[in-house]
Amino acid sequence: MKKIFTQIAVAFGCLFLAGCDTVFDVHPYDVHVDGDKNVNAANIAKIESAIKYKDTIRFAMISDTHQWLDDLKKEVNDINRRKDSIDFVLHCGDVTDFGATQEFQWTRDRLQKLKMPFVVLLGNHDCLGTGNQTYEVVFGKPDFSFIAGRVKFVCLNTNAIEYDYSRPVPNFDFMEEQCKADSADFDRTVICMHAAPYSEQFNNNVAKVFNYYTHQFPGLMFCLYGHGHHTKQTDMYGDGTMYYEICNAPKHQYYIFTITPKGYRYEIIDY
């Protein structure tokens, strides 16, 4: 009798698995990425090559697109339709809600509709599950930099709470290296991040130290961040260095920054 019950259980199990094969087809956190990988490095090569000798550069800044893919499509279309020349797009992170592999691929594929190169920072939602691993496969290292027209853009992982303080976030060693690396090729600096100092994601035990390190960079111009889902401008430390936050995709706004030899200006674009 026991043998019969075992045979029946196995038969029902096989039928269940046969009928539900799509459930187990792909795990959302399997880190098996289809399509382009290491996208930031490929796009940085394009940015640095195209605008190495330009004295005026223009870039768009977006953030926190999550799974608002229709809004992201509208954002991409609006940036593409502009007649003024935009050299690249900076996405300040949170391209996912849950850090699932498919979310990264959906966002990557929509961003690739842009007519200009783009780079993507790591957001706190992008760290969920195996998201930080998938981010590194799709986009690259969470701390990176590039030089555009003698301006160095230093892009940092500032999502300390998602790493439970098990890694140096922000990575001061990386910042210290970037102050000096390629020093002959840049005169000014823009610091980019997802979560700003004094947010709940930031390691605020080192917020003042972070400010000290940012000011070691040659010609620090301003800092950029997302995360808060609002558009605002803040003199975060009261020392004249402006921090610019951009809202999430459903609010239908993005920045355009223009950097010239004499300084910079910004526009808030509503679409």
N, C-alpha and C positions, 0 to 999 in steps of 0.2 A: 504493500500500500504506500509506503514512504517513497519507493522508487517511482510510482505512478504520479504522486503529487509533485515530485521533483521534475519529472518530465513535463508535466503540465505547466509548472512555473517557468521552466526554461522556454517552452513554446510561447507562452504569453509574453515573456521578456523579449524574445526575438521579434514577435509581432509588434510590440510597442516601439522597439528601436527602429524597425523597418518603417513604421508609420510616422516616426518623428525624427527622421534623419537630419532634417534641416535645423532642428534645435541644437544639434551637436556639431554642425558643419564648421562654424567658426566661433571661437570664443572671443568675446569683445576685448579681452586683454591679452591676446596671443602674440602681439608684436610682430605678426607676419604682415609686412607692408607690401602692397601692390603699387606699382607706379614709381614715380620719381622719388629718390632718396637724397639726403644731404643737400636739400634745396638751398639753404642759406649760402653755402660755400659757392655754389654755381652762380647764384645771383650776385653775390659780393664781387666775384670776378668780373661780371658784366658792369656793375656800378663803378668799380675802381678803374676799369679800362675806359669806359665811356666818358667819365667826367674828371679824369685825372688832372687835366689842365684848365678846367673851367674856374673862373673866379666868382661866378654866381651859380648857386645850386638851389633847386626847388624840390621839396619832397612833401608827400602827403603822409599824415599820421592817423592811424585808426587803431581800434582796440576792442576787446571783449565782444567778439562776434558769436561765440558759443555755438548753439545750434540754430541761431537765427539766420539760416542760410539764404532765405529769400531777401532779407535785409542786406546781407552781405553781397548778394548778386546786384542789388540796386546800388550799393556803395561802389562796387567795382565798375558798374556801368557809368556812374556819375563821374568817377575819376577818369575813365577812359574817354568820355565825351568832351572833356575840357580842351579848349584850343590852346591854352597856355602850356608850355612845356613843363612836365613833371619828370624829374630824373629817376625817382624811385619812391616806393611806398614802405613805410615802417609800421608794422603791426606789433602793438605792445603786449600781446599775449591774451590768454584765454580764448583759444580757438576751439575749445571743446567745453562740454558740460561735465563729462564723467571720465575724461582721459582715455576713452575707448579708441582703439585703432581706427575704426571706420570714421570716427569724427575727425581725426587728423586728416584722413584721406579726402573726406568731403570738403573740408576747408582748403586744403592744399589745391585741390582741383579747381575750386572757384577762384582762388587767388591767382591761379595760373592763367586766368582769362584777362588779367591786367596786361596792358600794352607795354608796361615798364617793369623792371625787376623789383622784387620785394624781399624783405627779410622779416622773420617772425621771432619774437621773444617768447620765453616760457612764462605762462601764467599759472596761478595757483590751481585752477581747475585742471590744467594740463598735467599736473603732477599726480592726480588721483589714479588709483589702481597701478597699472604699469605705464601710466601716461608719460612719466619722465623718460622712460626707456624708448617709448615710441617717438616722442619728440626728437630724441637724439638721432633716431634712424631717419625720420622724415626731414627734419630741419637741421640738426647738428648740435654742437655743444651749447649748453645754456648760457655760458659766458663767452662772448665773442666781440670782435671789433672790426671796423673797416674804415678806410679813409676815402672821403669824397671831396675833391677840390680843396685839399689841404685842411680839411676839417675831419678830425677823428670822431667817429661815433662809437662809444663804448657801451655795449649792450650787456646788461647784468641780470642774473637770476637773483631776485630779492624775496623769494617766497620761502622765508626761513621756517615758518611754522609747519609747512608741508614736509620738511625734512627733519622735523622734531629736533632741530639743532644738532643733527648728527653730521652735518657737513658745514664748511665755512660759507654761510650765506648771509650777507654778501661776501664774496671772495676777495679779501683785501690783498692777498698775494697776487691775484690776477690784476687787480687795479694798479698795484704798485709796478708790476711788469709793464702794463700798458702805458703808464706815464712816460716810460723811456723807450719802449719799442717803436721803431720806425720814426724816431724823433725828428729826423731830417725832412720827413714828408708831411708833417702837419704843424700848424701854428695854433689852432683852436680846437675846442673839444665840446661835444654834446654828450651828456650822460643819459642813457635810456634804460628803463626798467618797467616792470609790471606794477608792483606794489611799492608805493612811496614810503619814505620814513614817516613814522608815527601812525601808519595803518596797522591793522591787527595782524597782517601777514609778515610785517617787517620785524626783524630782531631789534627792537627799540632800545635794548641795552647798549647797542653800538650806533645808535642814530647820530650822535654827535661825532663819533669817530668817522662814520661814513661821510659826513659833511667835510671833515678835515681832509679825507682822501680825495674827494671830488675836487677840492681846491688845489690839489697838487698837480692837476693836469694843466698843460699850457693853454692859456686863453679860454678858460671855462666860460661857455656862452650861456647855456641854460640846460635844464633837465626835463625829461619827458616821461610820462607814466600813464597807465590806465587803471584798471581794477575798480575804481569807485563808481563807474557808470554815470559820471557827470563830466561836464566840460567846465573847467575853471582854471584860473591862473593864480598862483600863490607864491609869495616870497617865504618859502617854507621855514627858513632859519633867520629871517630878518636881516640878511646880509647883502641883499640886492640880487642874489641869484634866483631867477624865476623857475618855478616848477609848473609845467603845463600838463594838465590832465585832459584826456579826451573821453567822451561818453561811450556807452555801448551802442551796438549797431542799430537797435530799434529807434533810437532817438534821432537818427538820420543827420548826423553832423560829423565832420572831420576837419582837421587842421590842414592848411598848406603853409609851410614855412619857406621863406626865401632868405638865403644867407648870401650876403654881398661882402665885398672887401671892407665896407664901412660898418657892418653890423648885421642885423637881421630884422625881419618883420614877419607877422603871421596873420592869417585870415581864418575865420571860422566859416566853413562852408555848410549851408543848410540845403538839403535836397529832398 
